[in-house]
Amino acid sequence: MKAWLCESLDGVAGLQWRELPTPEPAPGEVRVAIRAASLNFPDLLIVEGKYQARPALPFVPGAEFAGVVEALGEGVTTLAVGQPVAVIGTHGGFATHACVDAGRAIALPPGFVLEDAAAFAFTYGTSHHALIDRGGLVAGETVLVLGAAGGVGSAALQIAKAAGARVIAAASSAEKCALCRELGADATIDYSVDKLRDALKALTGGRGPDLVYDPVGGDLAEPALRSIAWRGRYLVVGFAAGTIPALPWNLALLKGASIVGVFWGEFVRREPQASAAAIGQLARWYAEGRVKPVVGARFALEDLPQAYERMASRRALGKLLVDCGN
């Protein structure tokens, strides 16, 4: 097999392209021949030692991938050789093969394209947990999605529309805003040229959005919170801008607003039945054509550093997909 190994926590510079023995699955594991993997923001953090999970060196990065079960370890009865699966975890995906605990492999329903599956669970699971579970989104409410042309942002946009919301998509360029309109956004804000608060006031008649979905953080957080509607919910999803904002808490008091943390990985670990139900609803929406991953660019596995550079530059539209062969 071939794989990218993270041999030091020096970021992308610490990744090495290696040829390794193809592993055999241990008891309770399956070996997956990987078709495709996707790049998520935690994949950038984990190779710098800045993510919550810190695998022992060396490790193969890549938290989300899809492929076909190639071999079963002793005691595995829930999956079969030849079965298409998606896998989510913390690492292992930027390779041609991976051995994973059978419980981490999600059997895919008929008709679920493997490349879509490789770009689905992480972003759509996060966004569904944020909007539906943590945010309590109700049809007819207005949702502001920051970073709406990125992986989690485009998923949030689609999920909010599927749930019957009005969506205001905010992004950092005219090209990204155009993509958001193609995905069904009711209105867009290009915050590279428009003042976020002024635009939100005009688009909501001064009322503000009921929910703010924020995977960006940085300088956008405070004007978004200042604009939120009475009893609004501010969903803290991530900090792609690189800085964690220090917000004045009196804003939450004045608006009767809630600051809501969203940690999908811990939700999956602590509430597996609720997580499985959410993924089930998302799979149904996928089959109905209501949600579908936006793949902005594809890279060959050996070109993984280029995909990392694209993500770090924040130039990505939708998800970045890595073709792993098989």
CORGI-V162620 format. One record per backbone hydrogen bond with DSSP energy under -0.5 kcal/mol. NH is the residue of the N-H (numbers start at 1). CO is the residue of the C=O. E is the energy in kcal/mol with one decimal. If there is no record, write none. Layout:
nh=NH co=CO e=E
nh=NH co=CO e=E
This chain:
nh=3 co=18 e=-2.3
nh=4 co=94 e=-2.2
nh=5 co=3 e=-0.6
nh=5 co=16 e=-3.0
nh=6 co=59 e=-3.7
nh=7 co=5 e=-0.9
nh=7 co=14 e=-2.5
nh=8 co=14 e=-0.5
nh=10 co=8 e=-1.2
nh=11 co=47 e=-2.1
nh=13 co=10 e=-0.9
nh=14 co=11 e=-1.9
nh=15 co=12 e=-1.9
nh=16 co=5 e=-2.5
nh=18 co=3 e=-3.1
nh=18 co=16 e=-0.6
nh=20 co=1 e=-2.8
nh=20 co=18 e=-0.5
nh=28 co=74 e=-1.8
nh=29 co=26 e=-2.4
nh=30 co=100 e=-2.4
nh=31 co=71 e=-2.6
nh=32 co=30 e=-0.5
nh=32 co=98 e=-3.3
nh=33 co=68 e=-2.8
nh=34 co=32 e=-0.8
nh=34 co=96 e=-1.9
nh=35 co=66 e=-2.5
nh=36 co=66 e=-1.8
nh=37 co=322 e=-2.4
nh=38 co=64 e=-2.0
nh=39 co=320 e=-2.3
nh=43 co=40 e=-1.8
nh=44 co=40 e=-0.8
nh=44 co=41 e=-1.2
nh=45 co=41 e=-1.6
nh=46 co=42 e=-2.8
nh=47 co=43 e=-0.9
nh=48 co=45 e=-1.4
nh=49 co=46 e=-0.9
nh=50 co=45 e=-2.5
nh=58 co=6 e=-0.7
nh=59 co=6 e=-1.4
nh=61 co=59 e=-0.6
nh=64 co=38 e=-0.5
nh=65 co=87 e=-2.1
nh=66 co=36 e=-2.6
nh=67 co=85 e=-2.3
nh=68 co=33 e=-2.1
nh=69 co=83 e=-2.6
nh=70 co=31 e=-3.7
nh=71 co=31 e=-1.2
nh=73 co=29 e=-2.9
nh=76 co=73 e=-1.7
nh=77 co=75 e=-0.6
nh=82 co=69 e=-3.2
nh=83 co=80 e=-1.9
nh=85 co=67 e=-2.7
nh=86 co=106 e=-2.1
nh=87 co=65 e=-3.3
nh=88 co=104 e=-1.1
nh=89 co=63 e=-1.9
nh=92 co=60 e=-3.0
nh=93 co=62 e=-2.2
nh=94 co=61 e=-2.7
nh=95 co=93 e=-2.0
nh=96 co=2 e=-2.4
nh=98 co=32 e=-1.6
nh=100 co=30 e=-2.5
nh=100 co=98 e=-0.5
nh=102 co=28 e=-2.8
nh=104 co=101 e=-2.2
nh=105 co=102 e=-1.0
nh=106 co=86 e=-3.6
nh=106 co=104 e=-0.6
nh=107 co=105 e=-0.7
nh=108 co=84 e=-2.2
nh=112 co=109 e=-1.7
nh=113 co=111 e=-0.8
nh=117 co=113 e=-2.5
nh=118 co=114 e=-1.9
nh=119 co=116 e=-1.4
nh=120 co=117 e=-1.2
nh=121 co=117 e=-0.7
nh=124 co=120 e=-2.7
nh=125 co=120 e=-0.6
nh=125 co=121 e=-2.1
nh=126 co=122 e=-1.8
nh=127 co=123 e=-2.3
nh=128 co=124 e=-2.5
nh=129 co=125 e=-2.4
nh=130 co=126 e=-2.3
nh=131 co=127 e=-2.7
nh=132 co=128 e=-2.1
nh=133 co=128 e=-1.3
nh=134 co=129 e=-3.2
nh=135 co=130 e=-2.1
nh=137 co=131 e=-2.3
nh=140 co=164 e=-2.4
nh=141 co=138 e=-2.1
nh=143 co=166 e=-3.1
nh=144 co=211 e=-2.9
nh=145 co=143 e=-0.6
nh=145 co=168 e=-2.6
nh=146 co=144 e=-0.6
nh=146 co=213 e=-2.6
nh=147 co=170 e=-0.6
nh=148 co=145 e=-0.6
nh=148 co=170 e=-2.4
nh=150 co=147 e=-1.6
nh=151 co=318 e=-0.6
nh=154 co=150 e=-2.6
nh=155 co=151 e=-1.5
nh=156 co=152 e=-2.6
nh=157 co=153 e=-2.4
nh=158 co=154 e=-1.9
nh=159 co=155 e=-2.6
nh=160 co=156 e=-2.8
nh=161 co=157 e=-2.0
nh=162 co=158 e=-2.5
nh=163 co=159 e=-1.7
nh=164 co=161 e=-1.6
nh=165 co=160 e=-2.6
nh=166 co=141 e=-2.9
nh=167 co=165 e=-0.5
nh=168 co=143 e=-3.1
nh=168 co=166 e=-0.5
nh=169 co=167 e=-0.6
nh=169 co=187 e=-2.8
nh=170 co=145 e=-3.0
nh=170 co=168 e=-0.5
nh=171 co=189 e=-2.4
nh=177 co=173 e=-2.0
nh=178 co=174 e=-2.2
nh=179 co=175 e=-1.8
nh=180 co=176 e=-2.0
nh=181 co=177 e=-2.0
nh=182 co=178 e=-1.9
nh=183 co=179 e=-1.6
nh=184 co=181 e=-1.2
nh=185 co=180 e=-2.4
nh=186 co=167 e=-1.6
nh=187 co=167 e=-1.4
nh=189 co=169 e=-2.2
nh=191 co=171 e=-2.1
nh=191 co=189 e=-1.0
nh=193 co=190 e=-1.7
nh=194 co=190 e=-2.9
nh=196 co=194 e=-0.5
nh=199 co=195 e=-2.5
nh=200 co=196 e=-2.5
nh=201 co=197 e=-2.3
nh=202 co=198 e=-2.0
nh=203 co=199 e=-2.3
nh=204 co=200 e=-1.7
nh=205 co=202 e=-0.6
nh=206 co=201 e=-2.0
nh=207 co=204 e=-1.6
nh=210 co=142 e=-1.7
nh=211 co=142 e=-1.9
nh=212 co=233 e=-2.3
nh=213 co=144 e=-3.3
nh=213 co=211 e=-0.5
nh=214 co=212 e=-0.7
nh=214 co=235 e=-2.2
nh=215 co=213 e=-0.6
nh=218 co=243 e=-1.7
nh=220 co=217 e=-1.2
nh=221 co=218 e=-1.0
nh=223 co=219 e=-0.6
nh=224 co=220 e=-1.8
nh=225 co=221 e=-2.6
nh=226 co=222 e=-2.7
nh=227 co=223 e=-1.0
nh=228 co=224 e=-0.5
nh=228 co=225 e=-1.0
nh=229 co=209 e=-2.8
nh=231 co=255 e=-2.6
nh=232 co=229 e=-2.0
nh=233 co=210 e=-2.5
nh=234 co=258 e=-3.4
nh=235 co=212 e=-3.3
nh=235 co=233 e=-0.7
nh=236 co=234 e=-0.7
nh=236 co=260 e=-3.1
nh=237 co=214 e=-2.5
nh=237 co=235 e=-1.0
nh=238 co=214 e=-1.5
nh=240 co=215 e=-2.2
nh=241 co=216 e=-2.7
nh=242 co=239 e=-2.1
nh=245 co=243 e=-0.6
nh=247 co=245 e=-0.8
nh=249 co=247 e=-0.7
nh=251 co=248 e=-1.9
nh=252 co=249 e=-0.6
nh=253 co=249 e=-1.5
nh=254 co=250 e=-2.7
nh=255 co=251 e=-1.7
nh=256 co=252 e=-0.6
nh=256 co=253 e=-1.0
nh=257 co=252 e=-2.2
nh=258 co=232 e=-2.5
nh=260 co=234 e=-3.3
nh=260 co=258 e=-0.6
nh=261 co=259 e=-0.5
nh=262 co=236 e=-1.9
nh=267 co=263 e=-1.9
nh=268 co=264 e=-2.6
nh=269 co=265 e=-1.7
nh=270 co=266 e=-2.9
nh=271 co=267 e=-2.7
nh=275 co=271 e=-2.5
nh=276 co=272 e=-2.5
nh=277 co=273 e=-2.0
nh=278 co=274 e=-2.0
nh=279 co=275 e=-2.4
nh=280 co=276 e=-2.1
nh=281 co=277 e=-2.1
nh=282 co=278 e=-2.3
nh=283 co=279 e=-2.5
nh=284 co=280 e=-1.9
nh=285 co=281 e=-2.4
nh=286 co=282 e=-2.4
nh=287 co=283 e=-2.3
nh=288 co=284 e=-1.7
nh=289 co=286 e=-1.5
nh=290 co=285 e=-2.7
nh=291 co=285 e=-0.8
nh=295 co=293 e=-0.7
nh=296 co=294 e=-0.8
nh=296 co=319 e=-2.2
nh=297 co=319 e=-1.1
nh=299 co=321 e=-2.5
nh=301 co=323 e=-1.5
nh=303 co=300 e=-1.8
nh=304 co=301 e=-1.6
nh=306 co=303 e=-1.4
nh=307 co=303 e=-1.1
nh=307 co=304 e=-0.5
nh=308 co=304 e=-2.2
nh=309 co=305 e=-2.2
nh=310 co=306 e=-2.0
nh=311 co=307 e=-2.2
nh=312 co=308 e=-2.8
nh=313 co=309 e=-1.7
nh=314 co=311 e=-1.6
nh=315 co=310 e=-1.5
nh=316 co=310 e=-0.5
nh=318 co=149 e=-3.9
nh=318 co=316 e=-0.5
nh=319 co=294 e=-4.0
nh=320 co=39 e=-0.6
nh=321 co=297 e=-2.6
nh=321 co=319 e=-0.5
nh=322 co=37 e=-3.8
nh=323 co=299 e=-3.0
nh=323 co=321 e=-0.5
nh=324 co=35 e=-2.4
nh=324 co=322 e=-0.6
nh=325 co=35 e=-0.7
